[in-house]
Amino acid sequence: MVANNRKRDDEDSRFDKIDSVYVAQMGSSVVLKGEVPTEKISAQLVDTARGVSGASDLQSDRVSIA
């Protein structure tokens, strides 16, 4: 048997060290809230969330920069 070491499609290694952001999909809405260290990371999270399959709305107004 060979172990499958591939990451799931919905995981992004750029965000592995961020544990202070809540991400949820409720129907067609993706919700982000919490704290990130930089504006760049915030923008990357938003871009990633916009690419979620089935999502047509993004709520990211509760993400703050540390």
All heavy atoms as TSV, in Angstrom:
chain	resi	resn	atom	element	x	y	z
A	1	MET	N	N	0.847	-1.174	0.000
A	1	MET	CA	C	0.000	0.000	0.000
A	1	MET	C	C	0.891	1.235	0.000
A	1	MET	O	O	1.853	1.308	0.751
A	1	MET	CB	C	-0.896	-0.021	1.229
A	1	MET	CG	C	-1.874	1.101	1.252
A	1	MET	SD	S	-3.197	0.785	2.420
A	1	MET	CE	C	-2.721	1.895	3.712
A	2	VAL	N	N	0.551	2.222	-0.805
A	2	VAL	CA	C	1.316	3.458	-0.899
A	2	VAL	C	C	0.510	4.579	-0.259
A	2	VAL	O	O	-0.673	4.751	-0.558
A	2	VAL	CB	C	1.622	3.803	-2.377
A	2	VAL	CG1	C	2.341	5.122	-2.473
A	2	VAL	CG2	C	2.423	2.693	-3.017
A	3	ALA	N	N	1.157	5.320	0.619
A	3	ALA	CA	C	0.469	6.440	1.283
A	3	ALA	C	C	0.306	7.591	0.300
A	3	ALA	O	O	1.186	7.861	-0.512
A	3	ALA	CB	C	1.268	6.903	2.481
A	4	ASN	N	N	-0.806	8.264	0.376
A	4	ASN	CA	C	-1.058	9.426	-0.469
A	4	ASN	C	C	-0.641	10.668	0.308
A	4	ASN	O	O	-1.305	11.064	1.248
A	4	ASN	CB	C	-2.543	9.493	-0.844
A	4	ASN	CG	C	-2.838	10.628	-1.799
A	4	ASN	OD1	O	-1.979	11.441	-2.087
A	4	ASN	ND2	N	-4.057	10.655	-2.293
A	5	ASN	N	N	0.457	11.285	-0.084
A	5	ASN	CA	C	0.986	12.456	0.612
A	5	ASN	C	C	0.576	13.773	-0.029
A	5	ASN	O	O	1.062	14.817	0.354
A	5	ASN	CB	C	2.520	12.384	0.681
A	5	ASN	CG	C	2.974	11.250	1.572
A	5	ASN	OD1	O	2.321	10.953	2.560
A	5	ASN	ND2	N	4.071	10.635	1.215
A	6	ARG	N	N	-0.282	13.727	-1.010
A	6	ARG	CA	C	-0.718	14.958	-1.675
A	6	ARG	C	C	-1.693	15.719	-0.797
A	6	ARG	O	O	-2.510	15.133	-0.097
A	6	ARG	CB	C	-1.392	14.629	-3.003
A	6	ARG	CG	C	-0.419	14.137	-4.041
A	6	ARG	CD	C	-1.084	13.791	-5.339
A	6	ARG	NE	N	-2.257	14.603	-5.592
A	6	ARG	CZ	C	-3.158	14.329	-6.510
A	6	ARG	NH1	N	-3.028	13.279	-7.247
A	6	ARG	NH2	N	-4.198	15.107	-6.690
A	7	LYS	N	N	-1.592	17.046	-0.843
A	7	LYS	CA	C	-2.538	17.882	-0.101
A	7	LYS	C	C	-3.888	17.864	-0.803
A	7	LYS	O	O	-3.969	17.670	-2.002
A	7	LYS	CB	C	-2.036	19.328	-0.029
A	7	LYS	CG	C	-0.920	19.518	0.959
A	7	LYS	CD	C	-0.587	20.994	1.010
A	7	LYS	CE	C	0.102	21.337	2.282
A	7	LYS	NZ	N	-0.767	21.570	3.399
A	8	ARG	N	N	-4.931	18.101	-0.048
A	8	ARG	CA	C	-6.257	18.233	-0.635
A	8	ARG	C	C	-6.292	19.483	-1.497
A	8	ARG	O	O	-5.531	20.420	-1.297
A	8	ARG	CB	C	-7.310	18.348	0.466
A	8	ARG	CG	C	-7.452	17.107	1.259
A	8	ARG	CD	C	-8.487	17.210	2.343
A	8	ARG	NE	N	-9.336	18.374	2.253
A	8	ARG	CZ	C	-9.998	18.879	3.267
A	8	ARG	NH1	N	-9.903	18.335	4.440
A	8	ARG	NH2	N	-10.757	19.944	3.120
A	9	ASP	N	N	-7.200	19.512	-2.470
A	9	ASP	CA	C	-7.316	20.653	-3.384
A	9	ASP	C	C	-7.656	21.951	-2.667
A	9	ASP	O	O	-7.327	23.020	-3.139
A	9	ASP	CB	C	-8.381	20.383	-4.443
A	9	ASP	CG	C	-7.935	19.329	-5.438
A	9	ASP	OD1	O	-6.708	19.087	-5.530
A	9	ASP	OD2	O	-8.796	18.751	-6.102
A	10	ASP	N	N	-8.317	21.879	-1.506
A	10	ASP	CA	C	-8.733	23.100	-0.821
A	10	ASP	C	C	-7.709	23.578	0.205
A	10	ASP	O	O	-7.984	24.479	0.974
A	10	ASP	CB	C	-10.104	22.917	-0.177
A	10	ASP	CG	C	-10.110	21.855	0.901
A	10	ASP	OD1	O	-9.139	21.084	0.974
A	10	ASP	OD2	O	-11.086	21.793	1.658
A	11	GLU	N	N	-6.527	22.990	0.219
A	11	GLU	CA	C	-5.478	23.430	1.127
A	11	GLU	C	C	-4.428	24.218	0.353
A	11	GLU	O	O	-4.113	23.897	-0.778
A	11	GLU	CB	C	-4.832	22.240	1.823
A	11	GLU	CG	C	-5.780	21.535	2.764
A	11	GLU	CD	C	-5.132	20.363	3.467
A	11	GLU	OE1	O	-3.932	20.128	3.281
A	11	GLU	OE2	O	-5.850	19.673	4.192
A	12	ASP	N	N	-3.891	25.241	0.982
A	12	ASP	CA	C	-2.874	26.082	0.357
A	12	ASP	C	C	-1.741	26.247	1.358
A	12	ASP	O	O	-1.936	26.823	2.430
A	12	ASP	CB	C	-3.477	27.438	-0.011
A	12	ASP	CG	C	-2.575	28.258	-0.895
A	12	ASP	OD1	O	-1.341	28.233	-0.681
A	12	ASP	OD2	O	-3.083	28.948	-1.786
A	13	SER	N	N	-0.573	25.756	1.030
A	13	SER	CA	C	0.547	25.756	1.970
A	13	SER	C	C	1.011	27.159	2.359
A	13	SER	O	O	1.684	27.325	3.368
A	13	SER	CB	C	1.714	24.952	1.402
A	13	SER	OG	O	2.203	25.555	0.221
A	14	ARG	N	N	0.642	28.186	1.589
A	14	ARG	CA	C	1.018	29.556	1.962
A	14	ARG	C	C	0.417	29.952	3.306
A	14	ARG	O	O	0.910	30.850	3.975
A	14	ARG	CB	C	0.552	30.566	0.902
A	14	ARG	CG	C	1.215	30.418	-0.432
A	14	ARG	CD	C	0.671	31.425	-1.394
A	14	ARG	NE	N	-0.745	31.144	-1.650
A	14	ARG	CZ	C	-1.548	31.923	-2.352
A	14	ARG	NH1	N	-1.103	33.054	-2.859
A	14	ARG	NH2	N	-2.800	31.600	-2.562
A	15	PHE	N	N	-0.643	29.284	3.708
A	15	PHE	CA	C	-1.366	29.671	4.912
A	15	PHE	C	C	-1.193	28.685	6.058
A	15	PHE	O	O	-1.894	28.768	7.067
A	15	PHE	CB	C	-2.850	29.836	4.582
A	15	PHE	CG	C	-3.097	30.697	3.368
A	15	PHE	CD1	C	-3.806	30.217	2.286
A	15	PHE	CD2	C	-2.594	31.985	3.301
A	15	PHE	CE1	C	-4.033	30.999	1.174
A	15	PHE	CE2	C	-2.801	32.778	2.185
A	15	PHE	CZ	C	-3.525	32.287	1.117
A	16	ASP	N	N	-0.241	27.770	5.941
A	16	ASP	CA	C	-0.049	26.731	6.956
A	16	ASP	C	C	0.219	27.282	8.355
A	16	ASP	O	O	-0.180	26.688	9.343
A	16	ASP	CB	C	1.098	25.793	6.574
A	16	ASP	CG	C	0.693	24.800	5.502
A	16	ASP	OD1	O	-0.507	24.695	5.197
A	16	ASP	OD2	O	1.598	24.130	4.969
A	17	LYS	N	N	0.909	28.396	8.459
A	17	LYS	CA	C	1.294	28.925	9.771
A	17	LYS	C	C	0.284	29.921	10.337
A	17	LYS	O	O	0.513	30.495	11.390
A	17	LYS	CB	C	2.674	29.566	9.689
A	17	LYS	CG	C	3.753	28.551	9.389
A	17	LYS	CD	C	5.112	29.152	9.369
A	17	LYS	CE	C	6.140	28.083	9.036
A	17	LYS	NZ	N	7.489	28.599	9.043
A	18	ILE	N	N	-0.805	30.127	9.649
A	18	ILE	CA	C	-1.839	31.054	10.128
A	18	ILE	C	C	-2.931	30.238	10.796
A	18	ILE	O	O	-3.613	29.449	10.153
A	18	ILE	CB	C	-2.419	31.889	8.972
A	18	ILE	CG1	C	-1.330	32.718	8.331
A	18	ILE	CG2	C	-3.556	32.771	9.482
A	18	ILE	CD1	C	-1.771	33.443	7.097
A	19	ASP	N	N	-3.090	30.433	12.104
A	19	ASP	CA	C	-4.131	29.693	12.815
A	19	ASP	C	C	-5.139	30.626	13.472
A	19	ASP	O	O	-5.931	30.213	14.294
A	19	ASP	CB	C	-3.520	28.745	13.841
A	19	ASP	CG	C	-2.690	29.463	14.891
A	19	ASP	OD1	O	-2.589	30.698	14.839
A	19	ASP	OD2	O	-2.147	28.782	15.764
A	20	SER	N	N	-5.089	31.890	13.095
A	20	SER	CA	C	-5.964	32.876	13.726
A	20	SER	C	C	-7.050	33.380	12.786
A	20	SER	O	O	-7.641	34.430	13.022
A	20	SER	CB	C	-5.127	34.056	14.228
A	20	SER	OG	O	-4.413	34.633	13.145
A	21	VAL	N	N	-7.332	32.632	11.729
A	21	VAL	CA	C	-8.371	33.030	10.778
A	21	VAL	C	C	-9.422	31.936	10.716
A	21	VAL	O	O	-9.114	30.756	10.553
A	21	VAL	CB	C	-7.785	33.283	9.371
A	21	VAL	CG1	C	-8.892	33.560	8.367
A	21	VAL	CG2	C	-6.806	34.437	9.396
A	22	TYR	N	N	-10.664	32.351	10.843
A	22	TYR	CA	C	-11.810	31.466	10.739
A	22	TYR	C	C	-12.292	31.511	9.297
A	22	TYR	O	O	-12.486	32.597	8.741
A	22	TYR	CB	C	-12.902	31.950	11.694
A	22	TYR	CG	C	-14.257	31.317	11.506
A	22	TYR	CD1	C	-14.546	30.068	12.047
A	22	TYR	CD2	C	-15.241	31.983	10.799
A	22	TYR	CE1	C	-15.797	29.501	11.891
A	22	TYR	CE2	C	-16.503	31.413	10.632
A	22	TYR	CZ	C	-16.771	30.174	11.171
A	22	TYR	OH	O	-17.996	29.612	11.008
A	23	VAL	N	N	-12.457	30.358	8.678
A	23	VAL	CA	C	-12.934	30.278	7.296
A	23	VAL	C	C	-14.106	29.315	7.270
A	23	VAL	O	O	-14.021	28.200	7.781
A	23	VAL	CB	C	-11.830	29.754	6.344
A	23	VAL	CG1	C	-12.337	29.691	4.916
A	23	VAL	CG2	C	-10.575	30.609	6.443
A	24	ALA	N	N	-15.201	29.764	6.675
A	24	ALA	CA	C	-16.369	28.897	6.555
A	24	ALA	C	C	-17.079	29.190	5.248
A	24	ALA	O	O	-17.032	30.312	4.741
A	24	ALA	CB	C	-17.322	29.124	7.719
A	25	GLN	N	N	-17.713	28.172	4.709
A	25	GLN	CA	C	-18.579	28.376	3.558
A	25	GLN	C	C	-19.988	28.040	3.994
A	25	GLN	O	O	-20.254	26.943	4.486
A	25	GLN	CB	C	-18.174	27.503	2.372
A	25	GLN	CG	C	-19.039	27.787	1.156
A	25	GLN	CD	C	-18.541	27.098	-0.106
A	25	GLN	OE1	O	-17.551	26.385	-0.091
A	25	GLN	NE2	N	-19.237	27.326	-1.197
A	26	MET	N	N	-20.855	29.017	3.856
A	26	MET	CA	C	-22.257	28.831	4.195
A	26	MET	C	C	-23.056	29.058	2.922
A	26	MET	O	O	-23.214	30.195	2.479
A	26	MET	CB	C	-22.665	29.807	5.292
A	26	MET	CG	C	-21.899	29.569	6.585
A	26	MET	SD	S	-22.366	30.641	7.947
A	26	MET	CE	C	-21.730	32.205	7.388
A	27	GLY	N	N	-23.482	27.972	2.315
A	27	GLY	CA	C	-24.154	28.076	1.028
A	27	GLY	C	C	-23.183	28.615	-0.006
A	27	GLY	O	O	-22.112	28.066	-0.203
A	28	SER	N	N	-23.537	29.716	-0.632
A	28	SER	CA	C	-22.661	30.303	-1.651
A	28	SER	C	C	-21.774	31.404	-1.088
A	28	SER	O	O	-21.050	32.056	-1.837
A	28	SER	CB	C	-23.500	30.855	-2.808
A	28	SER	OG	O	-24.356	31.885	-2.346
A	29	SER	N	N	-21.796	31.608	0.231
A	29	SER	CA	C	-20.962	32.638	0.868
A	29	SER	C	C	-19.745	32.023	1.550
A	29	SER	O	O	-19.861	31.017	2.251
A	29	SER	CB	C	-21.747	33.395	1.939
A	29	SER	OG	O	-22.675	34.258	1.361
A	30	VAL	N	N	-18.587	32.657	1.350
A	30	VAL	CA	C	-17.380	32.301	2.084
A	30	VAL	C	C	-17.151	33.409	3.097
A	30	VAL	O	O	-17.194	34.601	2.762
A	30	VAL	CB	C	-16.154	32.166	1.153
A	30	VAL	CG1	C	-14.888	31.924	1.959
A	30	VAL	CG2	C	-16.370	31.044	0.159
A	31	VAL	N	N	-16.934	33.030	4.355
A	31	VAL	CA	C	-16.738	33.987	5.441
A	31	VAL	C	C	-15.312	33.842	5.967
A	31	VAL	O	O	-14.875	32.745	6.295
A	31	VAL	CB	C	-17.745	33.737	6.584
A	31	VAL	CG1	C	-17.488	34.689	7.732
A	31	VAL	CG2	C	-19.167	33.849	6.075
A	32	LEU	N	N	-14.603	34.975	6.028
A	32	LEU	CA	C	-13.268	35.033	6.618
A	32	LEU	C	C	-13.319	35.992	7.787
A	32	LEU	O	O	-13.859	37.096	7.658
A	32	LEU	CB	C	-12.240	35.563	5.610
A	32	LEU	CG	C	-12.055	34.824	4.303
A	32	LEU	CD1	C	-11.088	35.596	3.403
A	32	LEU	CD2	C	-11.545	33.428	4.553
A	33	LYS	N	N	-12.761	35.595	8.921
A	33	LYS	CA	C	-12.630	36.536	10.027
A	33	LYS	C	C	-11.456	36.123	10.895
A	33	LYS	O	O	-11.104	34.943	10.976
A	33	LYS	CB	C	-13.913	36.672	10.833
A	33	LYS	CG	C	-14.369	35.459	11.569
A	33	LYS	CD	C	-15.667	35.760	12.318
A	33	LYS	CE	C	-16.187	34.526	13.021
A	33	LYS	NZ	N	-17.417	34.808	13.755
A	34	GLY	N	N	-10.820	37.099	11.492
A	34	GLY	CA	C	-9.671	36.834	12.339
A	34	GLY	C	C	-8.562	37.829	12.092
A	34	GLY	O	O	-8.810	38.966	11.681
A	35	GLU	N	N	-7.337	37.395	12.322
A	35	GLU	CA	C	-6.182	38.295	12.253
A	35	GLU	C	C	-5.069	37.649	11.428
A	35	GLU	O	O	-4.779	36.467	11.583
A	35	GLU	CB	C	-5.691	38.543	13.672
A	35	GLU	CG	C	-4.708	39.659	13.810
A	35	GLU	CD	C	-4.435	39.943	15.276
A	35	GLU	OE1	O	-3.508	39.320	15.814
A	35	GLU	OE2	O	-5.140	40.775	15.857
A	36	VAL	N	N	-4.467	38.445	10.548
A	36	VAL	CA	C	-3.336	37.987	9.737
A	36	VAL	C	C	-2.173	38.955	9.940
A	36	VAL	O	O	-2.379	40.112	10.307
A	36	VAL	CB	C	-3.699	37.893	8.243
A	36	VAL	CG1	C	-4.726	36.810	8.004
A	36	VAL	CG2	C	-4.187	39.217	7.705
A	37	PRO	N	N	-0.936	38.495	9.696
A	37	PRO	CA	C	0.218	39.350	9.979
A	37	PRO	C	C	0.451	40.488	8.983
A	37	PRO	O	O	1.041	41.496	9.352
A	37	PRO	CB	C	1.399	38.379	9.981
A	37	PRO	CG	C	0.931	37.177	9.256
A	37	PRO	CD	C	-0.546	37.130	9.401
A	38	THR	N	N	0.002	40.325	7.736
A	38	THR	CA	C	0.281	41.364	6.734
A	38	THR	C	C	-0.895	41.567	5.797
A	38	THR	O	O	-1.744	40.683	5.624
A	38	THR	CB	C	1.510	41.000	5.866
A	38	THR	OG1	O	1.175	39.848	5.070
A	38	THR	CG2	C	2.749	40.729	6.706
A	39	GLU	N	N	-0.912	42.722	5.157
A	39	GLU	CA	C	-1.922	43.028	4.142
A	39	GLU	C	C	-1.792	42.068	2.958
A	39	GLU	O	O	-2.785	41.659	2.363
A	39	GLU	CB	C	-1.767	44.477	3.680
A	39	GLU	CG	C	-2.793	44.913	2.674
A	39	GLU	CD	C	-4.208	44.967	3.225
A	39	GLU	OE1	O	-4.373	45.428	4.355
A	39	GLU	OE2	O	-5.143	44.543	2.512
A	40	LYS	N	N	-0.562	41.713	2.615
A	40	LYS	CA	C	-0.324	40.799	1.498
A	40	LYS	C	C	-0.999	39.451	1.746
A	40	LYS	O	O	-1.643	38.896	0.852
A	40	LYS	CB	C	1.176	40.605	1.282
A	40	LYS	CG	C	1.507	39.672	0.152
A	40	LYS	CD	C	3.009	39.533	-0.039
A	40	LYS	CE	C	3.329	38.561	-1.158
A	40	LYS	NZ	N	4.763	38.405	-1.360
A	41	ILE	N	N	-0.859	38.933	2.955
A	41	ILE	CA	C	-1.489	37.651	3.281
A	41	ILE	C	C	-3.006	37.790	3.267
A	41	ILE	O	O	-3.716	36.905	2.790
A	41	ILE	CB	C	-0.977	37.100	4.621
A	41	ILE	CG1	C	0.491	36.696	4.462
A	41	ILE	CG2	C	-1.829	35.929	5.102
A	41	ILE	CD1	C	1.171	36.259	5.723
A	42	SER	N	N	-3.509	38.905	3.744
A	42	SER	CA	C	-4.949	39.142	3.692
A	42	SER	C	C	-5.446	39.111	2.251
A	42	SER	O	O	-6.455	38.464	1.943
A	42	SER	CB	C	-5.283	40.494	4.340
A	42	SER	OG	O	-6.651	40.760	4.233
A	43	ALA	N	N	-4.740	39.777	1.368
A	43	ALA	CA	C	-5.122	39.802	-0.051
A	43	ALA	C	C	-5.053	38.406	-0.668
A	43	ALA	O	O	-5.923	38.028	-1.469
A	43	ALA	CB	C	-4.224	40.768	-0.812
A	44	GLN	N	N	-4.050	37.625	-0.278
A	44	GLN	CA	C	-3.931	36.254	-0.791
A	44	GLN	C	C	-5.087	35.382	-0.306
A	44	GLN	O	O	-5.624	34.569	-1.066
A	44	GLN	CB	C	-2.597	35.641	-0.369
A	44	GLN	CG	C	-1.404	36.262	-1.062
A	44	GLN	CD	C	-0.073	35.788	-0.490
A	44	GLN	OE1	O	0.004	35.306	0.643
A	44	GLN	NE2	N	0.977	35.930	-1.283
A	45	LEU	N	N	-5.478	35.555	0.954
A	45	LEU	CA	C	-6.622	34.811	1.478
A	45	LEU	C	C	-7.895	35.159	0.712
A	45	LEU	O	O	-8.686	34.280	0.359
A	45	LEU	CB	C	-6.824	35.113	2.960
A	45	LEU	CG	C	-5.924	34.393	3.940
A	45	LEU	CD1	C	-6.093	34.982	5.336
A	45	LEU	CD2	C	-6.203	32.908	3.950
A	46	VAL	N	N	-8.091	36.439	0.463
A	46	VAL	CA	C	-9.274	36.889	-0.271
A	46	VAL	C	C	-9.270	36.300	-1.682
A	46	VAL	O	O	-10.290	35.789	-2.157
A	46	VAL	CB	C	-9.357	38.427	-0.291
A	46	VAL	CG1	C	-10.385	38.910	-1.291
A	46	VAL	CG2	C	-9.681	38.950	1.103
A	47	ASP	N	N	-8.127	36.353	-2.361
A	47	ASP	CA	C	-8.037	35.788	-3.712
A	47	ASP	C	C	-8.341	34.293	-3.710
A	47	ASP	O	O	-9.050	33.793	-4.582
A	47	ASP	CB	C	-6.646	36.025	-4.307
A	47	ASP	CG	C	-6.422	37.467	-4.735
A	47	ASP	OD1	O	-7.410	38.223	-4.863
A	47	ASP	OD2	O	-5.250	37.832	-4.941
A	48	THR	N	N	-7.810	33.591	-2.718
A	48	THR	CA	C	-8.050	32.151	-2.613
A	48	THR	C	C	-9.528	31.873	-2.350
A	48	THR	O	O	-10.127	30.994	-2.970
A	48	THR	CB	C	-7.186	31.536	-1.501
A	48	THR	OG1	O	-5.806	31.770	-1.820
A	48	THR	CG2	C	-7.434	30.051	-1.363
A	49	ALA	N	N	-10.121	32.637	-1.450
A	49	ALA	CA	C	-11.538	32.446	-1.117
A	49	ALA	C	C	-12.435	32.723	-2.321
A	49	ALA	O	O	-13.445	32.042	-2.515
A	49	ALA	CB	C	-11.927	33.340	0.048
A	50	ARG	N	N	-12.065	33.682	-3.130
A	50	ARG	CA	C	-12.862	33.988	-4.330
A	50	ARG	C	C	-12.863	32.829	-5.318
A	50	ARG	O	O	-13.759	32.719	-6.141
A	50	ARG	CB	C	-12.331	35.242	-5.003
A	50	ARG	CG	C	-12.725	36.496	-4.291
A	50	ARG	CD	C	-12.443	37.735	-5.123
A	50	ARG	NE	N	-12.915	38.914	-4.421
A	50	ARG	CZ	C	-12.163	39.932	-4.091
A	50	ARG	NH1	N	-10.877	39.957	-4.419
A	50	ARG	NH2	N	-12.669	40.960	-3.449
A	51	GLY	N	N	-11.867	31.964	-5.233
A	51	GLY	CA	C	-11.773	30.829	-6.136
A	51	GLY	C	C	-12.456	29.570	-5.637
A	51	GLY	O	O	-12.391	28.535	-6.290
A	52	VAL	N	N	-13.140	29.653	-4.504
A	52	VAL	CA	C	-13.812	28.477	-3.947
A	52	VAL	C	C	-14.984	28.085	-4.844
A	52	VAL	O	O	-15.822	28.917	-5.192
A	52	VAL	CB	C	-14.306	28.755	-2.506
A	52	VAL	CG1	C	-15.186	27.627	-2.001
A	52	VAL	CG2	C	-13.127	28.972	-1.579
A	53	SER	N	N	-15.006	26.832	-5.208
A	53	SER	CA	C	-16.067	26.326	-6.072
A	53	SER	C	C	-17.438	26.499	-5.419
A	53	SER	O	O	-17.622	26.140	-4.263
A	53	SER	CB	C	-15.819	24.844	-6.351
A	53	SER	OG	O	-16.827	24.322	-7.171
A	54	GLY	N	N	-18.365	27.069	-6.149
A	54	GLY	CA	C	-19.723	27.256	-5.655
A	54	GLY	C	C	-19.941	28.526	-4.865
A	54	GLY	O	O	-21.051	28.835	-4.466
A	55	ALA	N	N	-18.885	29.289	-4.631
A	55	ALA	CA	C	-19.013	30.519	-3.849
A	55	ALA	C	C	-19.259	31.705	-4.775
A	55	ALA	O	O	-18.577	31.882	-5.774
A	55	ALA	CB	C	-17.760	30.764	-3.028
A	56	SER	N	N	-20.243	32.510	-4.415
A	56	SER	CA	C	-20.516	33.710	-5.207
A	56	SER	C	C	-20.463	34.975	-4.353
A	56	SER	O	O	-20.592	36.072	-4.880
A	56	SER	CB	C	-21.875	33.599	-5.887
A	56	SER	OG	O	-22.904	33.466	-4.919
A	57	ASP	N	N	-20.268	34.819	-3.050
A	57	ASP	CA	C	-20.201	35.959	-2.145
A	57	ASP	C	C	-19.045	35.751	-1.176
A	57	ASP	O	O	-18.788	34.628	-0.745
A	57	ASP	CB	C	-21.517	36.086	-1.363
A	57	ASP	CG	C	-21.539	37.285	-0.451
A	57	ASP	OD1	O	-21.068	38.367	-0.856
A	57	ASP	OD2	O	-22.030	37.145	0.692
A	58	LEU	N	N	-18.350	36.831	-0.854
A	58	LEU	CA	C	-17.224	36.760	0.075
A	58	LEU	C	C	-17.390	37.831	1.138
A	58	LEU	O	O	-17.594	39.005	0.822
A	58	LEU	CB	C	-15.903	36.970	-0.670
A	58	LEU	CG	C	-14.652	37.105	0.206
A	58	LEU	CD1	C	-14.395	35.831	0.988
A	58	LEU	CD2	C	-13.451	37.457	-0.649
A	59	GLN	N	N	-17.303	37.415	2.396
A	59	GLN	CA	C	-17.352	38.345	3.519
A	59	GLN	C	C	-15.986	38.319	4.196
A	59	GLN	O	O	-15.630	37.332	4.832
A	59	GLN	CB	C	-18.439	37.929	4.505
A	59	GLN	CG	C	-19.834	37.939	3.907
A	59	GLN	CD	C	-20.851	37.394	4.871
A	59	GLN	OE1	O	-20.658	37.365	6.072
A	59	GLN	NE2	N	-21.965	36.940	4.335
A	60	SER	N	N	-15.218	39.395	4.021
A	60	SER	CA	C	-13.871	39.436	4.596
A	60	SER	C	C	-13.639	40.701	5.415
A	60	SER	O	O	-12.505	40.998	5.779
A	60	SER	CB	C	-12.821	39.349	3.476
A	60	SER	OG	O	-12.941	40.457	2.609
A	61	ASP	N	N	-14.707	41.414	5.736
A	61	ASP	CA	C	-14.578	42.684	6.458
A	61	ASP	C	C	-14.157	42.511	7.916
A	61	ASP	O	O	-13.818	43.469	8.586
A	61	ASP	CB	C	-15.864	43.498	6.360
A	61	ASP	CG	C	-17.083	42.761	6.879
A	61	ASP	OD1	O	-17.126	41.529	6.782
A	61	ASP	OD2	O	-18.004	43.442	7.359
A	62	ARG	N	N	-14.145	41.270	8.395
A	62	ARG	CA	C	-13.730	41.031	9.788
A	62	ARG	C	C	-12.313	40.461	9.888
A	62	ARG	O	O	-11.952	39.885	10.906
A	62	ARG	CB	C	-14.713	40.116	10.478
A	62	ARG	CG	C	-16.061	40.779	10.673
A	62	ARG	CD	C	-16.826	40.062	11.728
A	62	ARG	NE	N	-18.121	39.654	11.198
A	62	ARG	CZ	C	-18.902	38.760	11.760
A	62	ARG	NH1	N	-18.510	38.144	12.841
A	62	ARG	NH2	N	-20.050	38.462	11.229
A	63	VAL	N	N	-11.516	40.618	8.825
A	63	VAL	CA	C	-10.117	40.207	8.861
A	63	VAL	C	C	-9.295	41.466	9.166
A	63	VAL	O	O	-9.396	42.476	8.474
A	63	VAL	CB	C	-9.657	39.597	7.536
A	63	VAL	CG1	C	-8.166	39.296	7.560
A	63	VAL	CG2	C	-10.429	38.325	7.245
A	64	SER	N	N	-8.486	41.406	10.219
A	64	SER	CA	C	-7.659	42.546	10.584
A	64	SER	C	C	-6.168	42.183	10.458
A	64	SER	O	O	-5.799	41.023	10.477
A	64	SER	CB	C	-7.964	43.019	12.011
A	64	SER	OG	O	-7.694	41.984	12.937
A	65	ILE	N	N	-5.356	43.231	10.319
A	65	ILE	CA	C	-3.909	43.065	10.199
A	65	ILE	C	C	-3.287	43.233	11.587
A	65	ILE	O	O	-3.558	44.204	12.280
A	65	ILE	CB	C	-3.306	44.109	9.231
A	65	ILE	CG1	C	-4.081	44.143	7.906
A	65	ILE	CG2	C	-1.821	43.840	9.006
A	65	ILE	CD1	C	-4.169	42.851	7.169
A	66	ALA	N	N	-2.449	42.266	11.972
A	66	ALA	CA	C	-1.823	42.300	13.304
A	66	ALA	C	C	-0.757	43.376	13.384
A	66	ALA	O	O	-0.085	43.689	12.472
A	66	ALA	CB	C	-1.218	40.949	13.627
